[in-house]
Amino acid sequence: QLNRAAQFPGDLALEQQALERASLVIYSSHWAAEAAVRSNPAVAHKVKVVPFGANLDEAPPPPVDHAFPPERLKLLMLGVKWEEKGGPIAYQALQELKGRGYSAELVVCGCTPPPEFNDPDLVREGFLNKNVPAHMAKLVQHLRTADFLVLPTRFEAYGIVFCEAAAYGLPVLASKTGGIPTIVQDGLTGHLFDLYEDGAAYADRIVQLVKDPGQWQAMRRNARARYEGTLTWEAFVDKLLDHAQDAGLISRSR
């Protein structure tokens, strides 16, 4: 905030005016809401958090039965920037698992890992365009068949991809940063890691779940329930209208 205030004093002044004049302020994550309240504690009473929903044309069918652990673990990484999304950490997790005797693969969609990441079990799907039916079908297939979404991103303001993973009942292993903790419930729909933790820590958690498949199955169910109850745009609108009514801005009974 201090650095931004020095660089963009006019923008921050406008933000503060907007906060002060608004009757209701909605943020998609607790991280963003807490930053606003820190900058102006007087607005805390009108700041609310309503998570964004998954960008899906329609809700996918509930997850089908998925035996776990499988003969070969499938880790899925979705991101357009290899380094910023923590690709090297996900790659290290793959190698850790293999080094411990587990058969595993890491499927990377959205970016192309540099050539020095040359493990034969690294699957390079490249960029998949959701507007191309064949690409979308491939992405959906990966979401349905993966065992974990592994995304050790270095920062994420929100992360719609985590909402989409929840829609498919896919447990998440990701960084505890930005808006992610609002979406991923640590210990319930996945596991969140501190930024200093490396691929070995991710592998440790995967091995723990391999040894306790009941917990993994519970994470799948919890993730889908989280999607249905909170992480859809219908849920977003409904909660937004609730807050607007509570603030005296509308009457939903009309």
Beta strands, then each sheet from edge to edge (+ up, - down):
strand 1: 25-27
strand 2: 47-49
strand 3: 73-78
strand 4: 104-109
strand 5: 122-126
strand 6: 148-151
strand 7: 172-175
strand 8: 190-193
sheet 1: 1+ 2+
sheet 2: 5+ 4+ 3+ 6+ 7+ 8+
end
